[in-house]
Amino acid sequence: MSFHQSVIEEFRANGGKVGGPFEGGDLLLLTTTGAKSGTERTTPLGYVRHGDSLLIVGSNLGAPSHPGWYHNLLAHPVVRVEVGTETFEALAVPAEGARREELFGHVVRAAPGYGYYQIQTTRPLPVVVLERADSTA
């Protein structure tokens, strides 16, 4: 079983709580539809709250390319999110320009490691807003 798969199983078995490197952190499961394959893929990701929205960052640990899940949500922006024991559909909206800068600043204040990942690469790390599909906002 892959590391990702073991984290996903632990998350689902323990109401969204996991140990190891993610212990005590804010973790969600993001299920995207493959851009080319059309296959559903679930990825454990850290997140930061911003008002009623959740923010995720395509850091890919500072690698030179965006993570696969980011390419998938550009092609298929309706995603499934699992936080704690709750599962909901969301629209994944990449932040652009000044809004991206503002939200990335918010993320780095909450989780400074993302600032380190940004220094590791020349690409701007994408900040994605997960907007609940069932919200009335």
C-alpha angles and dihedrals in degrees: 000000000000123000090248092051093049090051091049092051093047090048093052094043094050104041094260097317121123136173133214118056092348097051111134093004129118104259131174135177114236118198114196133175114244112256092221105015100042086218119138113246126188121206129183109229138174115240141190125215118235111180107301093339133084120224124209126184127216092221097142083197090292095305118155094249134057117258119261093248090060092056089047095054092048087059095038111022096180105091139170118240128196117195118171105319094334126099123189142157118251140181110238109218118183111219116234136201118335092001090056090050092050094047094044088054089053091049094049092050089053097038111019093188090080089064088057091050090051091055089053095062140041094221118090106249108242116242112206124196114213106211114193110243091213097050119111094218 
